[in-house]
Amino acid sequence: MKRRKVIVHIATSADGYIARPDGDLEWLTSRPAPEGFYGINAFMKSIDTMLLGRKTYEAGLRMGAKFDSKDRSIVFSRQAPPANAPSGVEFVNGGIGEFVRGLREQPGKDIWLMGGGELIASFLDEGAIDEFVVSVVPVFIGDGIPLIARRHRHVPLDLQSIERFEDGLVQLHYRVLNR
């Protein structure tokens, strides 16, 4: 059985932010996207589980995201789950390392870690991320939520591929090297 990978597939500004300080994504969502939406449509076929932080989940709801039982959505949160959560959404308030080990043992496709920066940092610090696909959008936004929350760490990466799109977006695909 193939080991399920945890993959961060995310967009950042050229100065390394995933959103403005208030969570605004206008700099990203107002761009016309090419057919195939930078490979995300193909990527979605390779996963069956999404991991999100509470803020990313709530931002997704505000933007009209549909969470259903077709794909598994797991929200990491220190707060109690809302009473009106869609049936396809699970809430987890526990240790990341142990949870991911259990998730990887279950049959299925790869796992998409959507973020945000604090959750990505926590997963990275637990050694629970296998790959990063970072789409660098050609815009500086000056301030915001960093791709990964700042902490002292050293995590070597192995570049797997680089793809340049007509609109100047560059997509970097890295494998996290074992520590």
C-alpha positions in Angstrom: 0.0 0.0 0.0 1.3 3.4 -1.0 2.1 5.8 2.0 -0.3 8.7 2.0 1.6 12.0 1.7 0.7 15.3 3.5 1.1 18.0 0.9 0.9 21.8 1.5 -0.4 23.3 -1.8 -0.7 27.0 -1.3 -0.2 30.4 -2.9 2.0 33.2 -1.5 2.7 36.7 -2.5 6.3 37.3 -3.9 7.2 38.6 -0.4 6.0 35.3 1.3 2.5 36.1 2.7 -0.5 33.8 2.3 -3.0 36.6 3.2 -3.1 40.2 4.4 -3.0 40.8 8.2 -6.8 40.7 8.3 -7.0 37.6 6.2 -8.0 39.4 3.0 -7.1 37.5 -0.2 -8.2 40.1 -2.8 -4.6 40.2 -4.1 -5.0 36.5 -5.0 -8.7 36.0 -5.9 -8.9 39.0 -8.3 -6.4 37.5 -10.7 -7.7 35.8 -13.8 -6.6 32.2 -13.6 -5.5 30.0 -16.5 -7.4 26.9 -17.6 -6.7 24.2 -15.1 -6.2 26.8 -12.4 -2.4 26.4 -12.0 -2.7 22.6 -11.7 -5.1 22.6 -8.7 -7.8 20.8 -10.6 -5.4 17.8 -11.3 -4.1 18.1 -7.7 -7.7 17.8 -6.3 -8.0 14.4 -8.0 -5.0 13.1 -6.1 -6.3 13.9 -2.6 -9.3 12.8 -0.6 -8.6 14.5 2.7 -8.2 18.2 3.6 -6.6 19.5 6.8 -7.4 23.1 7.8 -6.9 25.4 10.7 -10.0 27.0 12.2 -9.4 30.4 10.7 -8.8 28.9 7.2 -12.0 26.9 7.6 -14.1 30.0 8.6 -12.5 32.0 5.8 -13.5 29.3 3.3 -17.1 29.3 4.6 -17.2 33.1 4.1 -15.9 32.7 0.5 -18.6 30.1 -0.3 -16.6 26.9 0.1 -18.7 23.7 0.1 -17.7 21.1 2.7 -19.5 17.9 2.0 -19.0 14.2 2.8 -17.5 13.4 -0.6 -14.0 14.4 0.7 -13.0 14.3 4.3 -12.3 17.8 5.8 -10.6 17.9 9.2 -10.3 21.2 11.1 -7.7 21.6 13.8 -9.1 23.9 16.5 -8.7 24.6 20.2 -12.3 25.7 20.3 -15.4 23.5 20.5 -16.9 22.6 17.1 -19.8 24.9 16.0 -23.2 23.3 16.3 -24.0 24.1 12.6 -20.8 22.4 11.1 -21.5 20.6 7.8 -21.7 16.8 8.2 -18.5 16.2 6.2 -16.3 18.2 8.6 -14.5 16.8 11.6 -12.9 18.9 14.4 -9.7 17.8 16.1 -8.1 19.2 19.2 -5.2 16.9 19.8 -1.6 16.1 19.0 -0.7 16.5 15.3 2.1 13.9 15.1 0.0 11.0 16.5 -3.1 12.1 14.5 -1.2 12.2 11.2 0.5 8.8 11.8 -3.0 7.3 12.3 -4.4 9.1 9.2 -1.5 7.9 7.0 -2.2 4.3 8.1 -5.8 4.6 6.7 -6.3 3.7 3.1 -6.8 6.6 0.7 -5.3 9.2 -1.5 -2.9 12.0 -0.4 -3.8 14.6 2.1 -3.9 18.4 1.5 -2.8 20.6 4.4 -4.3 23.9 3.5 -3.1 26.1 6.4 -2.8 28.7 7.7 0.7 29.7 8.7 0.4 28.6 12.4 -0.9 25.2 11.5 1.6 24.6 8.7 4.4 25.6 11.2 3.0 23.1 13.8 2.9 20.3 11.2 6.4 21.1 10.0 7.8 21.1 13.5 6.2 17.7 14.0 7.8 16.3 10.8 4.3 15.7 9.5 4.7 17.4 6.0 6.0 15.5 3.0 5.8 18.1 0.2 5.2 21.7 -0.5 3.7 23.1 -3.7 4.1 26.9 -3.4 2.6 29.1 -6.1 4.4 32.4 -6.0 2.1 35.2 -7.2 4.0 38.1 -8.8 2.8 40.8 -6.4 4.2 42.3 -3.2 1.6 43.0 -0.5 4.0 44.4 2.1 2.6 42.8 5.2 0.5 39.8 6.2 0.2 36.3 7.4 3.5 34.4 6.6 3.5 31.1 4.8 4.9 29.5 7.9 4.8 31.1 11.4 8.2 32.3 12.5 10.1 29.9 14.8 13.7 28.8 15.0 13.9 25.8 12.6 16.1 24.3 9.9 14.2 22.2 7.4 16.0 21.2 4.2 14.0 20.9 1.1 14.6 19.1 -2.2 13.4 20.9 -5.3 11.3 18.5 -7.4 10.1 20.9 -10.2 9.5 24.5 -11.2 6.7 25.6 -13.5 6.3 29.1 -14.9 2.9 30.3 -16.1 2.1 32.9 -18.7 0.9 35.4 -16.1 4.2 35.3 -14.2 3.1 33.0 -11.5 5.8 30.4 -10.6 5.0 27.1 -8.9 7.7 25.5 -6.8 7.4 21.8 -5.8 9.6 20.7 -2.9 10.0 17.4 -1.0 10.8 17.8 2.7 14.0 15.9 3.4 13.9 13.6 6.4 15.4 15.0 9.5 
